[in-house]
Amino acid sequence: MDAPKHRRKAGPSALNSADPRRNFSLSVDERIRALTIGAPAWATRKRKIEDEVERIVSELVELHDALLADERTSAEIDAHLETAANAFDLPKLNGMVATHNRYYPIEANLPMNQHGYTAYGRPWRPEASFTPERLVTLARAFIAERSEESD
């Protein structure tokens, strides 16, 4: 007797196939081109910005930890963090952000509607410039997240 239809072994699907269905496909020429030219310029530029911000935030977190270990007051720690954040090369970082904001919509081929560019179904907004206050806020957010994880 044959097994009922609902119990028959299903054919290949996206879940059990080595070549799942996609909503796009790349020709062999397109795949070779992608391998030879590397990551898109906008992606490498964004990565450089993220790496620089991560480096700065890490330094601010290390400074915070060192000052906390020296039993400094909150006010002293705040003052040192603000001073340190002001010492970073923010014009260089913000120059990278400005370049990214200028070219990203075109390089990433973002669609447009009557309100401007859209990314992932939402209006695209340029990356905000980095200020010492923003960097200190990012460092504090990391510190708070770290302390929540340790609890």
C-alpha positions as CSV (number, residue, x, y, z in Angstrom):
1,M,0.0,0.0,0.0
2,D,1.3,3.4,-0.9
3,A,1.9,6.0,1.8
4,P,-0.6,8.8,2.0
5,K,0.3,11.9,-0.1
6,H,1.0,14.0,2.9
7,R,3.6,11.5,4.2
8,R,5.5,11.0,0.9
9,K,9.0,12.2,1.0
10,A,9.1,15.7,-0.4
11,G,11.4,16.7,-3.2
12,P,14.2,19.3,-2.8
13,S,13.1,22.5,-1.1
14,A,14.9,25.6,0.2
15,L,15.3,23.8,3.5
16,N,16.8,20.6,2.3
17,S,18.5,21.6,-1.0
18,A,22.1,22.3,-1.6
19,D,21.0,25.0,-4.0
20,P,18.1,26.8,-2.3
21,R,15.7,29.0,-4.2
22,R,16.5,32.7,-4.4
23,N,14.7,35.8,-5.4
24,F,17.6,36.6,-7.7
25,S,20.3,34.8,-9.7
26,L,23.8,35.7,-10.9
27,S,25.2,34.5,-14.1
28,V,28.6,33.0,-14.2
29,D,30.0,36.2,-15.7
30,E,28.4,38.2,-12.8
31,R,29.8,35.8,-10.2
32,I,33.4,36.1,-11.7
33,R,33.1,39.9,-11.8
34,A,32.0,40.0,-8.1
35,L,34.9,37.8,-7.1
36,T,37.5,39.9,-9.0
37,I,36.4,43.4,-8.1
38,G,35.9,42.7,-4.4
39,A,33.5,44.4,-2.0
40,P,31.7,47.5,-3.3
41,A,33.3,50.9,-2.5
42,W,30.4,52.0,-0.2
43,A,30.8,48.8,1.9
44,T,34.5,49.1,2.4
45,R,34.2,52.8,3.2
46,K,31.4,52.1,5.7
47,R,33.6,49.4,7.3
48,K,36.5,51.9,7.7
49,I,34.2,54.3,9.4
50,E,32.9,51.5,11.7
51,D,36.4,50.3,12.5
52,E,37.5,53.9,13.4
53,V,34.5,54.4,15.6
54,E,35.1,51.1,17.3
55,R,38.8,52.0,17.9
56,I,37.8,55.3,19.4
57,V,35.1,53.9,21.6
58,S,37.4,51.1,22.8
59,E,40.0,53.7,23.8
60,L,37.3,55.7,25.7
61,V,36.1,52.5,27.5
62,E,39.7,51.6,28.5
63,L,40.2,55.2,29.8
64,H,36.9,54.9,31.7
65,D,38.0,51.5,33.2
66,A,41.4,52.9,34.2
67,L,39.9,55.9,35.9
68,L,37.3,53.8,37.7
69,A,40.2,51.5,38.9
70,D,41.9,54.7,40.3
71,E,38.7,55.4,42.2
72,R,38.0,58.7,40.4
73,T,34.7,60.4,40.9
74,S,32.0,60.4,38.2
75,A,32.6,64.0,37.5
76,E,36.4,63.4,37.0
77,I,35.7,60.5,34.7
78,D,33.2,62.5,32.6
79,A,35.7,65.4,32.3
80,H,38.5,63.0,31.2
81,L,36.3,61.2,28.7
82,E,35.2,64.5,27.1
83,T,38.8,65.7,27.0
84,A,40.0,62.5,25.4
85,A,37.1,62.5,22.9
86,N,38.0,66.0,21.8
87,A,41.6,64.9,21.1
88,F,40.6,62.4,18.4
89,D,40.9,63.3,14.7
90,L,37.2,64.0,14.2
91,P,37.7,66.0,10.9
92,K,39.2,62.9,9.3
93,L,36.4,60.7,10.6
94,N,33.7,63.1,9.6
95,G,35.3,63.5,6.2
96,M,34.9,59.8,5.6
97,V,31.3,60.1,6.8
98,A,30.7,63.0,4.4
99,T,32.2,61.0,1.5
100,H,30.1,58.0,2.4
101,N,26.9,60.1,2.6
102,R,27.6,61.7,-0.8
103,Y,28.3,58.5,-2.8
104,Y,26.4,55.7,-1.0
105,P,23.0,56.3,-2.5
106,I,24.4,56.1,-6.0
107,E,26.9,53.3,-5.5
108,A,24.4,51.2,-3.7
109,N,21.8,51.9,-6.4
110,L,19.2,53.0,-3.8
111,P,15.7,53.3,-5.2
112,M,13.9,56.7,-5.0
113,N,10.4,57.7,-4.3
114,Q,8.7,61.1,-3.9
115,H,10.5,61.6,-0.5
116,G,14.0,60.7,-1.6
117,Y,16.2,57.7,-1.4
118,T,14.9,54.5,0.3
119,A,17.0,51.7,1.8
120,Y,15.4,48.5,2.9
121,G,11.9,49.9,2.5
122,R,12.5,52.9,4.8
123,P,13.7,56.5,3.9
124,W,17.5,56.6,3.8
125,R,19.0,59.2,6.1
126,P,22.7,60.2,5.8
127,E,25.0,59.2,8.6
128,A,25.3,61.9,11.3
129,S,28.7,63.5,11.9
130,F,30.6,62.4,15.0
131,T,31.0,64.8,17.8
132,P,32.9,64.3,21.1
133,E,29.6,64.0,22.8
134,R,28.3,61.3,20.4
135,L,31.5,59.3,20.9
136,V,31.3,59.5,24.7
137,T,27.6,58.5,24.5
138,L,28.6,55.4,22.4
139,A,31.3,54.5,25.0
140,R,28.8,54.9,27.8
141,A,26.3,52.7,26.0
142,F,28.9,50.0,25.6
143,I,29.8,50.3,29.3
144,A,26.2,50.0,30.3
145,E,25.6,47.1,28.0
146,R,28.7,45.4,29.4
147,S,27.5,45.9,33.0
148,E,24.0,44.5,32.2
149,E,25.6,41.4,30.7
150,S,27.7,40.8,33.7
151,D,24.7,41.0,36.1
